[in-house]
Amino acid sequence: MGNVRYYDMALIETHKNLFFEECSRLTRLVFDCLQKLEKNPFDLDAIDRMVNAADVIRGGAKFLQDEDLELNSKMLIELFKGAQDVQDRKKELEMMLGRFRGLVNQTSSRSGLV
């Protein structure tokens, strides 16, 4: 019975590492898209990629129990889902850019990428 518990814990830890790596990669993707939108707020392709990535991040953040990442992803999805006039959302764009810059720095330092 002890071997089964150890196997389950090892499997959970493996999944957590996979989710963390994927969330880190997607967080950087979101940050890159936000930077593109800062230069061209009408880049609908960047918005679409960013919202899709944020949706995946939100699910991973729930699994990882990372409330900050989950909240920021949810906010980003709500701000940009179906966005037509991003110009009106310049303040929100700047806010999300700052938040995801912090998340990228945080995940990079945790994974030893800095």
Biopython code that builds the backbone (N, CA, C, O; Angstrom):
import numpy as np
from Bio.PDB.StructureBuilder import StructureBuilder

atoms = [
    (1, "MET", "N", (0.820, -1.188, 0.000)),
    (1, "MET", "CA", (0.000, 0.000, 0.000)),
    (1, "MET", "C", (0.867, 1.255, 0.000)),
    (1, "MET", "O", (0.495, 2.251, -0.620)),
    (2, "GLY", "N", (2.010, 1.231, 0.677)),
    (2, "GLY", "CA", (2.922, 2.367, 0.720)),
    (2, "GLY", "C", (3.472, 2.702, -0.645)),
    (2, "GLY", "O", (3.665, 3.874, -0.968)),
    (3, "ASN", "N", (3.732, 1.666, -1.470)),
    (3, "ASN", "CA", (4.251, 1.907, -2.817)),
    (3, "ASN", "C", (3.235, 2.629, -3.692)),
    (3, "ASN", "O", (3.597, 3.471, -4.514)),
    (4, "VAL", "N", (1.966, 2.294, -3.510)),
    (4, "VAL", "CA", (0.912, 2.933, -4.294)),
    (4, "VAL", "C", (0.827, 4.418, -3.937)),
    (4, "VAL", "O", (0.718, 5.269, -4.820)),
    (5, "ARG", "N", (0.878, 4.720, -2.651)),
    (5, "ARG", "CA", (0.810, 6.122, -2.208)),
    (5, "ARG", "C", (2.002, 6.907, -2.762)),
    (5, "ARG", "O", (1.837, 8.031, -3.237)),
    (6, "TYR", "N", (3.203, 6.318, -2.705)),
    (6, "TYR", "CA", (4.395, 6.982, -3.222)),
    (6, "TYR", "C", (4.251, 7.216, -4.722)),
    (6, "TYR", "O", (4.593, 8.286, -5.224)),
    (7, "TYR", "N", (3.740, 6.207, -5.440)),
    (7, "TYR", "CA", (3.550, 6.325, -6.883)),
    (7, "TYR", "C", (2.566, 7.452, -7.193)),
    (7, "TYR", "O", (2.803, 8.251, -8.099)),
    (8, "ASP", "N", (1.447, 7.519, -6.435)),
    (8, "ASP", "CA", (0.459, 8.572, -6.648)),
    (8, "ASP", "C", (1.069, 9.955, -6.402)),
    (8, "ASP", "O", (0.832, 10.883, -7.175)),
    (9, "MET", "N", (1.847, 10.093, -5.338)),
    (9, "MET", "CA", (2.468, 11.375, -5.035)),
    (9, "MET", "C", (3.480, 11.770, -6.112)),
    (9, "MET", "O", (3.567, 12.935, -6.499)),
    (10, "ALA", "N", (4.243, 10.782, -6.589)),
    (10, "ALA", "CA", (5.222, 11.053, -7.641)),
    (10, "ALA", "C", (4.511, 11.453, -8.932)),
    (10, "ALA", "O", (4.968, 12.342, -9.650)),
    (11, "LEU", "N", (3.398, 10.796, -9.221)),
    (11, "LEU", "CA", (2.627, 11.112, -10.420)),
    (11, "LEU", "C", (2.047, 12.528, -10.323)),
    (11, "LEU", "O", (2.083, 13.280, -11.296)),
    (12, "ILE", "N", (1.520, 12.887, -9.165)),
    (12, "ILE", "CA", (0.978, 14.227, -8.962)),
    (12, "ILE", "C", (2.085, 15.269, -9.123)),
    (12, "ILE", "O", (1.884, 16.301, -9.763)),
    (13, "GLU", "N", (3.246, 14.996, -8.543)),
    (13, "GLU", "CA", (4.371, 15.937, -8.651)),
    (13, "GLU", "C", (4.817, 16.086, -10.103)),
    (13, "GLU", "O", (5.147, 17.188, -10.542)),
    (14, "THR", "N", (4.829, 14.986, -10.846)),
    (14, "THR", "CA", (5.178, 15.033, -12.271)),
    (14, "THR", "C", (4.186, 15.902, -13.031)),
    (14, "THR", "O", (4.577, 16.722, -13.862)),
    (15, "HIS", "N", (2.897, 15.719, -12.741)),
    (15, "HIS", "CA", (1.867, 16.522, -13.407)),
    (15, "HIS", "C", (1.998, 17.993, -13.023)),
    (15, "HIS", "O", (1.836, 18.871, -13.871)),
    (16, "LYS", "N", (2.287, 18.268, -11.764)),
    (16, "LYS", "CA", (2.471, 19.656, -11.340)),
    (16, "LYS", "C", (3.623, 20.297, -12.103)),
    (16, "LYS", "O", (3.520, 21.445, -12.535)),
    (17, "ASN", "N", (4.712, 19.568, -12.270)),
    (17, "ASN", "CA", (5.856, 20.103, -13.011)),
    (17, "ASN", "C", (5.487, 20.382, -14.465)),
    (17, "ASN", "O", (5.872, 21.408, -15.026)),
    (18, "LEU", "N", (4.736, 19.457, -15.071)),
    (18, "LEU", "CA", (4.300, 19.660, -16.455)),
    (18, "LEU", "C", (3.390, 20.876, -16.577)),
    (18, "LEU", "O", (3.552, 21.693, -17.484)),
    (19, "PHE", "N", (2.430, 20.993, -15.658)),
    (19, "PHE", "CA", (1.528, 22.140, -15.679)),
    (19, "PHE", "C", (2.306, 23.428, -15.453)),
    (19, "PHE", "O", (2.041, 24.434, -16.111)),
    (20, "PHE", "N", (3.261, 23.410, -14.529)),
    (20, "PHE", "CA", (4.049, 24.603, -14.247)),
    (20, "PHE", "C", (4.849, 25.023, -15.483)),
    (20, "PHE", "O", (4.893, 26.205, -15.822)),
    (21, "GLU", "N", (5.475, 24.062, -16.150)),
    (21, "GLU", "CA", (6.246, 24.379, -17.357)),
    (21, "GLU", "C", (5.345, 24.946, -18.445)),
    (21, "GLU", "O", (5.705, 25.916, -19.112)),
    (22, "GLU", "N", (4.171, 24.341, -18.623)),
    (22, "GLU", "CA", (3.243, 24.812, -19.653)),
    (22, "GLU", "C", (2.708, 26.203, -19.305)),
    (22, "GLU", "O", (2.626, 27.071, -20.174)),
    (23, "CYS", "N", (2.350, 26.416, -18.053)),
    (23, "CYS", "CA", (1.862, 27.731, -17.640)),
    (23, "CYS", "C", (2.950, 28.789, -17.794)),
    (23, "CYS", "O", (2.662, 29.919, -18.187)),
    (24, "SER", "N", (4.182, 28.437, -17.491)),
    (24, "SER", "CA", (5.295, 29.378, -17.650)),
    (24, "SER", "C", (5.470, 29.756, -19.114)),
    (24, "SER", "O", (5.646, 30.930, -19.439)),
    (25, "ARG", "N", (5.423, 28.762, -19.997)),
    (25, "ARG", "CA", (5.573, 29.017, -21.432)),
    (25, "ARG", "C", (4.428, 29.886, -21.949)),
    (25, "ARG", "O", (4.648, 30.832, -22.706)),
    (26, "LEU", "N", (3.213, 29.558, -21.537)),
    (26, "LEU", "CA", (2.055, 30.320, -22.006)),
    (26, "LEU", "C", (2.005, 31.723, -21.407)),
    (26, "LEU", "O", (1.522, 32.654, -22.052)),
    (27, "THR", "N", (2.497, 31.879, -20.187)),
    (27, "THR", "CA", (2.560, 33.205, -19.573)),
    (27, "THR", "C", (3.486, 34.110, -20.374)),
    (27, "THR", "O", (3.191, 35.287, -20.581)),
    (28, "ARG", "N", (4.603, 33.558, -20.822)),
    (28, "ARG", "CA", (5.508, 34.331, -21.674)),
    (28, "ARG", "C", (4.840, 34.661, -23.009)),
    (28, "ARG", "O", (5.026, 35.757, -23.538)),
    (29, "LEU", "N", (4.064, 33.721, -23.560)),
    (29, "LEU", "CA", (3.339, 33.964, -24.807)),
    (29, "LEU", "C", (2.340, 35.107, -24.619)),
    (29, "LEU", "O", (2.246, 35.995, -25.466)),
    (30, "VAL", "N", (1.601, 35.087, -23.521)),
    (30, "VAL", "CA", (0.642, 36.160, -23.237)),
    (30, "VAL", "C", (1.370, 37.495, -23.127)),
    (30, "VAL", "O", (0.925, 38.500, -23.680)),
    (31, "PHE", "N", (2.476, 37.497, -22.419)),
    (31, "PHE", "CA", (3.262, 38.720, -22.259)),
    (31, "PHE", "C", (3.731, 39.238, -23.616)),
    (31, "PHE", "O", (3.658, 40.439, -23.880)),
    (32, "ASP", "N", (4.212, 38.346, -24.476)),
    (32, "ASP", "CA", (4.636, 38.749, -25.826)),
    (32, "ASP", "C", (3.468, 39.343, -26.613)),
    (32, "ASP", "O", (3.629, 40.350, -27.302)),
    (33, "CYS", "N", (2.302, 38.723, -26.511)),
    (33, "CYS", "CA", (1.118, 39.246, -27.208)),
    (33, "CYS", "C", (0.727, 40.617, -26.669)),
    (33, "CYS", "O", (0.348, 41.500, -27.438)),
    (34, "LEU", "N", (0.817, 40.800, -25.349)),
    (34, "LEU", "CA", (0.513, 42.099, -24.766)),
    (34, "LEU", "C", (1.475, 43.169, -25.279)),
    (34, "LEU", "O", (1.072, 44.302, -25.541)),
    (35, "GLN", "N", (2.736, 42.805, -25.418)),
    (35, "GLN", "CA", (3.709, 43.754, -25.965)),
    (35, "GLN", "C", (3.386, 44.099, -27.418)),
    (35, "GLN", "O", (3.526, 45.250, -27.829)),
    (36, "LYS", "N", (2.952, 43.101, -28.196)),
    (36, "LYS", "CA", (2.549, 43.373, -29.583)),
    (36, "LYS", "C", (1.342, 44.300, -29.622)),
    (36, "LYS", "O", (1.269, 45.204, -30.454)),
    (37, "LEU", "N", (0.401, 44.069, -28.718)),
    (37, "LEU", "CA", (-0.803, 44.902, -28.680)),
    (37, "LEU", "C", (-0.495, 46.326, -28.240)),
    (37, "LEU", "O", (-1.206, 47.262, -28.605)),
    (38, "GLU", "N", (0.547, 46.483, -27.470)),
    (38, "GLU", "CA", (0.950, 47.823, -27.064)),
    (38, "GLU", "C", (1.353, 48.637, -28.298)),
    (38, "GLU", "O", (1.119, 49.844, -28.363)),
    (39, "LYS", "N", (1.961, 47.957, -29.271)),
    (39, "LYS", "CA", (2.395, 48.616, -30.509)),
    (39, "LYS", "C", (1.266, 48.695, -31.532)),
    (39, "LYS", "O", (1.154, 49.675, -32.268)),
    (40, "ASN", "N", (0.423, 47.648, -31.574)),
    (40, "ASN", "CA", (-0.678, 47.591, -32.532)),
    (40, "ASN", "C", (-1.916, 47.037, -31.829)),
    (40, "ASN", "O", (-2.131, 45.825, -31.817)),
    (41, "PRO", "N", (-2.728, 47.916, -31.243)),
    (41, "PRO", "CA", (-3.887, 47.464, -30.472)),
    (41, "PRO", "C", (-4.971, 46.771, -31.298)),
    (41, "PRO", "O", (-5.944, 46.266, -30.736)),
    (42, "PHE", "N", (-4.817, 46.741, -32.609)),
    (42, "PHE", "CA", (-5.821, 46.127, -33.468)),
    (42, "PHE", "C", (-5.389, 44.765, -34.006)),
    (42, "PHE", "O", (-6.011, 44.241, -34.930)),
    (43, "ASP", "N", (-4.344, 44.194, -33.444)),
    (43, "ASP", "CA", (-3.837, 42.897, -33.885)),
    (43, "ASP", "C", (-4.740, 41.783, -33.329)),
    (43, "ASP", "O", (-4.504, 41.251, -32.244)),
    (44, "LEU", "N", (-5.772, 41.450, -34.102)),
    (44, "LEU", "CA", (-6.760, 40.470, -33.648)),
    (44, "LEU", "C", (-6.165, 39.073, -33.499)),
    (44, "LEU", "O", (-6.632, 38.291, -32.671)),
    (45, "ASP", "N", (-5.144, 38.748, -34.286)),
    (45, "ASP", "CA", (-4.479, 37.455, -34.158)),
    (45, "ASP", "C", (-3.779, 37.341, -32.796)),
    (45, "ASP", "O", (-3.847, 36.300, -32.143)),
    (46, "ALA", "N", (-3.113, 38.411, -32.380)),
    (46, "ALA", "CA", (-2.443, 38.412, -31.072)),
    (46, "ALA", "C", (-3.471, 38.300, -29.950)),
    (46, "ALA", "O", (-3.239, 37.602, -28.963)),
    (47, "ILE", "N", (-4.605, 38.984, -30.098)),
    (47, "ILE", "CA", (-5.661, 38.904, -29.084)),
    (47, "ILE", "C", (-6.179, 37.478, -28.991)),
    (47, "ILE", "O", (-6.346, 36.948, -27.892)),
    (48, "ASP", "N", (-6.434, 36.858, -30.126)),
    (48, "ASP", "CA", (-6.962, 35.492, -30.147)),
    (48, "ASP", "C", (-5.978, 34.511, -29.501)),
    (48, "ASP", "O", (-6.373, 33.689, -28.675)),
    (49, "ARG", "N", (-4.703, 34.597, -29.875)),
    (49, "ARG", "CA", (-3.688, 33.701, -29.281)),
    (49, "ARG", "C", (-3.569, 33.940, -27.782)),
    (49, "ARG", "O", (-3.419, 32.997, -27.004)),
    (50, "MET", "N", (-3.637, 35.202, -27.383)),
    (50, "MET", "CA", (-3.495, 35.556, -25.979)),
    (50, "MET", "C", (-4.674, 35.033, -25.154)),
    (50, "MET", "O", (-4.469, 34.472, -24.078)),
    (51, "VAL", "N", (-5.884, 35.207, -25.639)),
    (51, "VAL", "CA", (-7.069, 34.745, -24.908)),
    (51, "VAL", "C", (-7.074, 33.223, -24.818)),
    (51, "VAL", "O", (-7.400, 32.670, -23.767)),
    (52, "ASN", "N", (-6.718, 32.539, -25.903)),
    (52, "ASN", "CA", (-6.652, 31.075, -25.863)),
    (52, "ASN", "C", (-5.595, 30.589, -24.873)),
    (52, "ASN", "O", (-5.829, 29.643, -24.121)),
    (53, "ALA", "N", (-4.435, 31.239, -24.877)),
    (53, "ALA", "CA", (-3.375, 30.865, -23.933)),
    (53, "ALA", "C", (-3.819, 31.128, -22.496)),
    (53, "ALA", "O", (-3.570, 30.313, -21.608)),
    (54, "ALA", "N", (-4.470, 32.258, -22.271)),
    (54, "ALA", "CA", (-4.933, 32.594, -20.924)),
    (54, "ALA", "C", (-5.969, 31.587, -20.428)),
    (54, "ALA", "O", (-6.016, 31.280, -19.237)),
    (55, "ASP", "N", (-6.792, 31.078, -21.329)),
    (55, "ASP", "CA", (-7.787, 30.079, -20.949)),
    (55, "ASP", "C", (-7.105, 28.786, -20.487)),
    (55, "ASP", "O", (-7.528, 28.176, -19.505)),
    (56, "VAL", "N", (-6.061, 28.374, -21.189)),
    (56, "VAL", "CA", (-5.302, 27.182, -20.785)),
    (56, "VAL", "C", (-4.575, 27.451, -19.465)),
    (56, "VAL", "O", (-4.536, 26.592, -18.585)),
    (57, "ILE", "N", (-4.007, 28.639, -19.336)),
    (57, "ILE", "CA", (-3.312, 29.005, -18.098)),
    (57, "ILE", "C", (-4.270, 28.936, -16.918)),
    (57, "ILE", "O", (-3.918, 28.430, -15.853)),
    (58, "ARG", "N", (-5.472, 29.441, -17.111)),
    (58, "ARG", "CA", (-6.449, 29.448, -16.014)),
    (58, "ARG", "C", (-6.711, 28.035, -15.501)),
    (58, "ARG", "O", (-6.777, 27.814, -14.292)),
    (59, "GLY", "N", (-6.859, 27.080, -16.416)),
    (59, "GLY", "CA", (-7.063, 25.695, -15.999)),
    (59, "GLY", "C", (-5.847, 25.136, -15.274)),
    (59, "GLY", "O", (-5.989, 24.458, -14.256)),
    (60, "GLY", "N", (-4.657, 25.414, -15.784)),
    (60, "GLY", "CA", (-3.430, 24.961, -15.137)),
    (60, "GLY", "C", (-3.243, 25.608, -13.782)),
    (60, "GLY", "O", (-2.788, 24.963, -12.837)),
    (61, "ALA", "N", (-3.593, 26.882, -13.684)),
    (61, "ALA", "CA", (-3.455, 27.596, -12.414)),
    (61, "ALA", "C", (-4.386, 27.014, -11.353)),
    (61, "ALA", "O", (-4.032, 26.953, -10.176)),
    (62, "LYS", "N", (-5.571, 26.590, -11.773)),
    (62, "LYS", "CA", (-6.483, 25.934, -10.823)),
    (62, "LYS", "C", (-5.845, 24.660, -10.292)),
    (62, "LYS", "O", (-5.870, 24.403, -9.089)),
    (63, "PHE", "N", (-5.278, 23.866, -11.183)),
    (63, "PHE", "CA", (-4.627, 22.611, -10.774)),
    (63, "PHE", "C", (-3.455, 22.901, -9.845)),
    (63, "PHE", "O", (-3.255, 22.197, -8.855)),
    (64, "LEU", "N", (-2.690, 23.923, -10.159)),
    (64, "LEU", "CA", (-1.514, 24.277, -9.359)),
    (64, "LEU", "C", (-1.878, 25.058, -8.098)),
    (64, "LEU", "O", (-1.026, 25.312, -7.247)),
    (65, "GLN", "N", (-3.146, 25.433, -7.987)),
    (65, "GLN", "CA", (-3.637, 26.223, -6.860)),
    (65, "GLN", "C", (-2.895, 27.561, -6.756)),
    (65, "GLN", "O", (-2.561, 28.019, -5.663)),
    (66, "ASP", "N", (-2.646, 28.174, -7.914)),
    (66, "ASP", "CA", (-1.993, 29.477, -7.992)),
    (66, "ASP", "C", (-3.080, 30.517, -8.238)),
    (66, "ASP", "O", (-3.458, 30.781, -9.379)),
    (67, "GLU", "N", (-3.574, 31.102, -7.153)),
    (67, "GLU", "CA", (-4.705, 32.017, -7.242)),
    (67, "GLU", "C", (-4.380, 33.289, -8.020)),
    (67, "GLU", "O", (-5.232, 33.798, -8.748)),
    (68, "ASP", "N", (-3.161, 33.808, -7.879)),
    (68, "ASP", "CA", (-2.777, 35.020, -8.614)),
    (68, "ASP", "C", (-2.803, 34.778, -10.118)),
    (68, "ASP", "O", (-3.360, 35.571, -10.876)),
    (69, "LEU", "N", (-2.201, 33.684, -10.534)),
    (69, "LEU", "CA", (-2.159, 33.367, -11.954)),
    (69, "LEU", "C", (-3.566, 33.111, -12.491)),
    (69, "LEU", "O", (-3.903, 33.545, -13.593)),
    (70, "GLU", "N", (-4.373, 32.416, -11.721)),
    (70, "GLU", "CA", (-5.749, 32.141, -12.141)),
    (70, "GLU", "C", (-6.551, 33.442, -12.273)),
    (70, "GLU", "O", (-7.275, 33.628, -13.251)),
    (71, "LEU", "N", (-6.423, 34.332, -11.300)),
    (71, "LEU", "CA", (-7.151, 35.598, -11.327)),
    (71, "LEU", "C", (-6.703, 36.476, -12.494)),
    (71, "LEU", "O", (-7.538, 37.054, -13.189)),
    (72, "ASN", "N", (-5.400, 36.578, -12.711)),
    (72, "ASN", "CA", (-4.898, 37.397, -13.818)),
    (72, "ASN", "C", (-5.330, 36.842, -15.167)),
    (72, "ASN", "O", (-5.664, 37.601, -16.077)),
    (73, "SER", "N", (-5.324, 35.529, -15.297)),
    (73, "SER", "CA", (-5.762, 34.909, -16.549)),
    (73, "SER", "C", (-7.242, 35.166, -16.782)),
    (73, "SER", "O", (-7.659, 35.479, -17.898)),
    (74, "LYS", "N", (-8.029, 35.034, -15.728)),
    (74, "LYS", "CA", (-9.469, 35.268, -15.845)),
    (74, "LYS", "C", (-9.743, 36.729, -16.233)),
    (74, "LYS", "O", (-10.583, 37.001, -17.091)),
    (75, "MET", "N", (-9.030, 37.659, -15.597)),
    (75, "MET", "CA", (-9.202, 39.080, -15.932)),
    (75, "MET", "C", (-8.849, 39.342, -17.388)),
    (75, "MET", "O", (-9.562, 40.069, -18.081)),
    (76, "LEU", "N", (-7.761, 38.757, -17.850)),
    (76, "LEU", "CA", (-7.325, 38.961, -19.229)),
    (76, "LEU", "C", (-8.380, 38.438, -20.197)),
    (76, "LEU", "O", (-8.703, 39.097, -21.185)),
    (77, "ILE", "N", (-8.914, 37.257, -19.915)),
    (77, "ILE", "CA", (-9.944, 36.666, -20.779)),
    (77, "ILE", "C", (-11.162, 37.586, -20.842)),
    (77, "ILE", "O", (-11.695, 37.849, -21.920)),
    (78, "GLU", "N", (-11.592, 38.068, -19.689)),
    (78, "GLU", "CA", (-12.774, 38.940, -19.643)),
    (78, "GLU", "C", (-12.533, 40.263, -20.369)),
    (78, "GLU", "O", (-13.438, 40.793, -21.013)),
    (79, "LEU", "N", (-11.309, 40.798, -20.266)),
    (79, "LEU", "CA", (-11.009, 42.076, -20.909)),
    (79, "LEU", "C", (-10.961, 41.973, -22.428)),
    (79, "LEU", "O", (-11.398, 42.886, -23.129)),
    (80, "PHE", "N", (-10.432, 40.866, -22.937)),
    (80, "PHE", "CA", (-10.148, 40.803, -24.372)),
    (80, "PHE", "C", (-11.017, 39.831, -25.156)),
    (80, "PHE", "O", (-10.942, 39.809, -26.384)),
    (81, "LYS", "N", (-11.829, 39.037, -24.497)),
    (81, "LYS", "CA", (-12.679, 38.094, -25.222)),
    (81, "LYS", "C", (-13.671, 38.882, -26.074)),
    (81, "LYS", "O", (-14.454, 39.681, -25.561)),
    (82, "GLY", "N", (-13.622, 38.645, -27.357)),
    (82, "GLY", "CA", (-14.509, 39.352, -28.279)),
    (82, "GLY", "C", (-14.153, 40.816, -28.454)),
    (82, "GLY", "O", (-14.994, 41.616, -28.862)),
    (83, "ALA", "N", (-12.912, 41.174, -28.148)),
    (83, "ALA", "CA", (-12.499, 42.574, -28.227)),
    (83, "ALA", "C", (-12.562, 43.067, -29.665)),
    (83, "ALA", "O", (-12.020, 42.444, -30.577)),
    (84, "GLN", "N", (-13.223, 44.179, -29.846)),
    (84, "GLN", "CA", (-13.271, 44.809, -31.159)),
    (84, "GLN", "C", (-12.453, 46.094, -31.162)),
    (84, "GLN", "O", (-11.697, 46.354, -32.098)),
    (85, "ASP", "N", (-12.607, 46.892, -30.116)),
    (85, "ASP", "CA", (-11.911, 48.175, -30.064)),
    (85, "ASP", "C", (-10.965, 48.181, -28.866)),
    (85, "ASP", "O", (-11.318, 48.647, -27.782)),
    (86, "VAL", "N", (-9.788, 47.668, -29.073)),
    (86, "VAL", "CA", (-8.804, 47.564, -28.006)),
    (86, "VAL", "C", (-8.282, 48.944, -27.625)),
    (86, "VAL", "O", (-7.773, 49.124, -26.518)),
    (87, "GLN", "N", (-8.398, 49.914, -28.514)),
    (87, "GLN", "CA", (-7.923, 51.261, -28.227)),
    (87, "GLN", "C", (-8.599, 51.817, -26.973)),
    (87, "GLN", "O", (-7.965, 52.525, -26.191)),
    (88, "ASP", "N", (-9.881, 51.500, -26.778)),
    (88, "ASP", "CA", (-10.608, 51.961, -25.601)),
    (88, "ASP", "C", (-10.112, 51.282, -24.325)),
    (88, "ASP", "O", (-10.441, 51.723, -23.224)),
    (89, "ARG", "N", (-9.343, 50.240, -24.462)),
    (89, "ARG", "CA", (-8.901, 49.472, -23.303)),
    (89, "ARG", "C", (-7.420, 49.680, -23.004)),
    (89, "ARG", "O", (-6.775, 48.799, -22.435)),
    (90, "LYS", "N", (-6.885, 50.812, -23.374)),
    (90, "LYS", "CA", (-5.450, 51.064, -23.196)),
    (90, "LYS", "C", (-5.018, 50.925, -21.737)),
    (90, "LYS", "O", (-3.964, 50.351, -21.465)),
    (91, "LYS", "N", (-5.803, 51.433, -20.801)),
    (91, "LYS", "CA", (-5.454, 51.318, -19.384)),
    (91, "LYS", "C", (-5.405, 49.855, -18.955)),
    (91, "LYS", "O", (-4.489, 49.433, -18.249)),
    (92, "GLU", "N", (-6.407, 49.088, -19.392)),
    (92, "GLU", "CA", (-6.447, 47.667, -19.049)),
    (92, "GLU", "C", (-5.253, 46.932, -19.657)),
    (92, "GLU", "O", (-4.665, 46.054, -19.025)),
    (93, "LEU", "N", (-4.904, 47.301, -20.889)),
    (93, "LEU", "CA", (-3.757, 46.698, -21.554)),
    (93, "LEU", "C", (-2.487, 46.962, -20.760)),
    (93, "LEU", "O", (-1.691, 46.053, -20.526)),
    (94, "GLU", "N", (-2.303, 48.212, -20.348)),
    (94, "GLU", "CA", (-1.110, 48.553, -19.568)),
    (94, "GLU", "C", (-1.086, 47.815, -18.233)),
    (94, "GLU", "O", (-0.030, 47.360, -17.792)),
    (95, "MET", "N", (-2.252, 47.694, -17.586)),
    (95, "MET", "CA", (-2.333, 46.983, -16.314)),
    (95, "MET", "C", (-1.965, 45.503, -16.498)),
    (95, "MET", "O", (-1.179, 44.952, -15.727)),
    (96, "MET", "N", (-2.539, 44.872, -17.521)),
    (96, "MET", "CA", (-2.269, 43.451, -17.744)),
    (96, "MET", "C", (-0.817, 43.238, -18.155)),
    (96, "MET", "O", (-0.207, 42.235, -17.784)),
    (97, "LEU", "N", (-0.264, 44.166, -18.913)),
    (97, "LEU", "CA", (1.140, 44.072, -19.295)),
    (97, "LEU", "C", (2.018, 44.074, -18.050)),
    (97, "LEU", "O", (2.950, 43.276, -17.947)),
    (98, "GLY", "N", (1.732, 44.950, -17.118)),
    (98, "GLY", "CA", (2.482, 44.994, -15.864)),
    (98, "GLY", "C", (2.313, 43.725, -15.044)),
    (98, "GLY", "O", (3.285, 43.211, -14.490)),
    (99, "ARG", "N", (1.097, 43.217, -14.960)),
    (99, "ARG", "CA", (0.852, 41.998, -14.183)),
    (99, "ARG", "C", (1.557, 40.793, -14.795)),
    (99, "ARG", "O", (2.195, 40.020, -14.080)),
    (100, "PHE", "N", (1.448, 40.628, -16.108)),
    (100, "PHE", "CA", (2.077, 39.466, -16.733)),
    (100, "PHE", "C", (3.592, 39.620, -16.796)),
    (100, "PHE", "O", (4.304, 38.616, -16.818)),
    (101, "ARG", "N", (4.102, 40.842, -16.825)),
    (101, "ARG", "CA", (5.543, 41.044, -16.724)),
    (101, "ARG", "C", (6.019, 40.489, -15.377)),
    (101, "ARG", "O", (7.037, 39.800, -15.308)),
    (102, "GLY", "N", (5.280, 40.790, -14.317)),
    (102, "GLY", "CA", (5.611, 40.267, -12.991)),
    (102, "GLY", "C", (5.496, 38.756, -12.920)),
    (102, "GLY", "O", (6.333, 38.097, -12.303)),
    (103, "LEU", "N", (4.461, 38.197, -13.548)),
    (103, "LEU", "CA", (4.291, 36.738, -13.551)),
    (103, "LEU", "C", (5.407, 36.053, -14.328)),
    (103, "LEU", "O", (5.901, 35.005, -13.915)),
    (104, "VAL", "N", (5.806, 36.644, -15.455)),
    (104, "VAL", "CA", (6.908, 36.074, -16.243)),
    (104, "VAL", "C", (8.185, 36.090, -15.416)),
    (104, "VAL", "O", (8.916, 35.100, -15.376)),
    (105, "ASN", "N", (8.451, 37.201, -14.762)),
    (105, "ASN", "CA", (9.656, 37.286, -13.925)),
    (105, "ASN", "C", (9.598, 36.280, -12.777)),
    (105, "ASN", "O", (10.599, 35.647, -12.442)),
    (106, "GLN", "N", (8.424, 36.142, -12.184)),
    (106, "GLN", "CA", (8.260, 35.221, -11.057)),
    (106, "GLN", "C", (8.459, 33.768, -11.493)),
    (106, "GLN", "O", (9.176, 33.020, -10.827)),
    (107, "THR", "N", (7.841, 33.365, -12.590)),
    (107, "THR", "CA", (7.960, 31.973, -13.034)),
    (107, "THR", "C", (9.367, 31.692, -13.561)),
    (107, "THR", "O", (9.876, 30.580, -13.422)),
    (108, "SER", "N", (9.994, 32.707, -14.167)),
    (108, "SER", "CA", (11.359, 32.516, -14.658)),
    (108, "SER", "C", (12.324, 32.308, -13.506)),
    (108, "SER", "O", (13.222, 31.470, -13.590)),
    (109, "SER", "N", (12.148, 33.059, -12.437)),
    (109, "SER", "CA", (13.056, 32.914, -11.294)),
    (109, "SER", "C", (12.826, 31.589, -10.571)),
    (109, "SER", "O", (13.773, 31.002, -10.047)),
    (110, "ARG", "N", (11.567, 31.105, -10.534)),
    (110, "ARG", "CA", (11.287, 29.825, -9.890)),
    (110, "ARG", "C", (11.850, 28.654, -10.674)),
    (110, "ARG", "O", (12.254, 27.641, -10.104)),
    (111, "SER", "N", (11.870, 28.810, -12.006)),
    (111, "SER", "CA", (12.372, 27.703, -12.823)),
    (111, "SER", "C", (13.848, 27.852, -13.154)),
    (111, "SER", "O", (14.411, 27.017, -13.861)),
    (112, "GLY", "N", (14.483, 28.911, -12.651)),
    (112, "GLY", "CA", (15.918, 29.097, -12.855)),
    (112, "GLY", "C", (16.278, 29.662, -14.208)),
    (112, "GLY", "O", (17.415, 29.507, -14.652)),
    (113, "LEU", "N", (15.334, 30.320, -14.884)),
    (113, "LEU", "CA", (15.599, 30.860, -16.217)),
    (113, "LEU", "C", (16.218, 32.243, -16.179)),
    (113, "LEU", "O", (16.724, 32.722, -17.194)),
    (114, "VAL", "N", (16.186, 32.895, -15.019)),
    (114, "VAL", "CA", (16.754, 34.249, -14.936)),
    (114, "VAL", "C", (18.228, 34.197, -14.699)),
    (114, "VAL", "O", (18.875, 35.240, -14.601)),
]
sb = StructureBuilder()
sb.init_structure("model")
sb.init_model(0)
sb.init_chain("A")
sb.init_seg("    ")
for serial, (resi, resn, name, xyz) in enumerate(atoms, 1):
    if name == "N":
        sb.init_residue(resn, " ", resi, " ")
    sb.init_atom(name, np.array(xyz, "f"), 0.0, 1.0, " ", f" {name:<3s}", serial, name[0])
structure = sb.get_structure()
